[in-house]
Amino acid sequence: LHSPPPSVQSRNSIVDLFTKWSAWAGIWKRRKKEKKRKEKKRKEKRREEKRREEKRREEKRRGGGVNCS
């Protein structure tokens, strides 16, 4: 049982490295995407809260004016 020629061995190691790296990169990419999506959702929620708060304030102002007069 003799080892394969160096060219084949090196190619195998390169392929192995690449597969490992691509797997890691895929995981990293997916995590990044998830993070981005979560961040986007949180931002949307915050914006929604702000909008609601503004509406409430506006109604209170209008209502307050009516009640005072």
ZAFITI-801530 format. One record per residue (C-alpha): residue in one letter; x, y, z. Coordinates in steps of 0.1 Angstrom, whole numbers, padded with zeros to 4 digits, always signed. Layout:
<nodes>
aXYZ
...
</nodes>
This chain:
<nodes>
l+0000+0000+0000
h+0018+0031-0012
s+0006+0066-0007
p-0008+0084-0038
p+0015+0108-0057
p+0021+0142-0041
s+0000+0160-0067
v-0032+0140-0058
q-0024+0144-0021
s-0020+0181-0023
r-0052+0184-0044
n-0071+0164-0018
s-0058+0186+0011
i-0068+0217-0009
v-0103+0203-0016
d-0106+0193+0021
l-0096+0228+0032
f-0120+0244+0008
t-0149+0222+0019
k-0141+0230+0055
w-0138+0267+0048
s-0170+0268+0026
a-0189+0250+0054
w-0177+0275+0080
a-0184+0304+0056
g-0219+0291+0050
i-0226+0290+0087
w-0211+0324+0092
k-0232+0338+0063
r-0264+0323+0077
r-0257+0337+0111
k-0250+0371+0097
k-0283+0370+0077
e-0302+0359+0108
k-0287+0388+0128
k-0296+0412+0101
r-0332+0400+0099
k-0335+0402+0137
e-0321+0437+0137
k-0346+0447+0110
k-0375+0433+0129
r-0364+0451+0160
k-0361+0484+0141
e-0395+0479+0126
k-0410+0472+0160
r-0394+0504+0174
r-0406+0524+0145
e-0441+0511+0150
e-0439+0519+0187
k-0428+0555+0179
r-0456+0559+0154
r-0482+0547+0179
e-0468+0570+0206
e-0470+0599+0182
k-0506+0591+0173
r-0515+0589+0210
r-0498+0622+0217
e-0517+0638+0188
e-0550+0625+0200
k-0543+0636+0236
r-0534+0671+0224
r-0565+0674+0203
g-0587+0657+0230
g-0571+0679+0257
g-0579+0711+0238
v-0615+0700+0233
n-0619+0690+0270
c-0603+0723+0282
s-0626+0744+0261
</nodes>
